[in-house]
Amino acid sequence: MSKQILHIGIDDTDSPKGMCTTFLAYKIINRLKKENVDFLDFPNLVRFNPNIPWKTRGNGAVGIKISTSNPKKIKNLVKKFVKQYSDVKNGANPGLVFCQDENVPNEFSKLSSDAMWKLIHRNEAKKILSKHNLDFFYLGNGQGLVGATSVLGYNFQDETYELLSYRKSSQFGKKRILDKSKVKEMQEKTYPNTFNSFDSKKNKVLLMPHGPDPVFYGVRGEDSTTLISASKMIQPKEKLAGYLIFKSNQGTGDHLKNEIDVNNFLPYTSGTLQGVVIKKPTVTKGGHVFFSIIVDNVKINCAVYKPTRITDIAKELIVGDILKVGGGIRKATKTHPRILNLEFIQIIKLEKKSKLINPFCKNCQKHMKSKGKNQGFQCVRCKKTSDHKNRQFITRSVKEQIYIPDVSAHRHLTKPVQRMKQKPKSEKFNPNSSWIANF
């Protein structure tokens, strides 16, 4: 029989108490390797809008593209895995979508693009799937169908890769132990081709999760070859089950390509705005900074939180500064209006900062003293007088550039500094390379 293309989309199989959709992909791919299938690409790990309130961790969905002579059998196999491994009892709402065609419908791409920055209702995904008469399956409320549909429609404009290593089931939930110095050394040796593995400022490991899920660590970078060699440098003491390399949109800033509509300032929306500071920043007791900008005559309240460490930049802003900012809109509460939680601040144009000072006596090289309210100023030595204070311009401590959070406060999609000026590139998939391994 001739082989047919089969796209498989999976989302929301995990919960805060366990499981991981990428681990399910690892299990499925290992099983499919026993069937007569051809893998046509790296498995895709696409992170969508990080401001969705019900996401578990990184709001990521997984896509797998294969060719098979028995799509019906493969569909049943995958469905069985989703049923077996999804953590439904702890709140997972898995969705599974199959597209048995070379080309995924255009509407999938539109949904994918929208899911990157706003909240999508599961009925929108169901409508598209039913319209195209595609096979799909879900458990719980079916919210996972949004990610499972969107991942198949995602078009990579920029791509990164992540090697995720998995624990043996006997180790799930147990404390992970890594040699910090090895992670630090790995990052130094592989920079700039890996990112967000270690925070040198805080001497903190970033590539290892802390929850009960099956992932031991994940190395992110620019290509699979670097990730494999980086992984060998880490040398965990725990015997691992294996690893899988994903093509991803992590570190691309994907969710901040949308321009927020200030007249329709919807909660959970991600994106950017350009405006002018109209209110001097205020610093709360916890060190968070709040200020306001005006965009198209609409006042937008902005918040910068202490862990990002860009609070030091935010509090130096003054009225008149022109900024581009990006982040997610927080839902209004009884005490606070909707607010834009910032993920970056880009200073486009700095307002000149000045202060009024007593006039300077050039003869005596001293500042004059006030003679009293509205009575002008006089030099105490030579008695020379002046009617007005002088304006002194102050050097600003911030510059016209982009400021992003410290690496420890990066989200999955935050674009690291080292990637800012990189041109997007792609890696050709080689099915015979070491993109998956079992130990």
Disulfide bonds with the S-S distance in Angstrom:
none
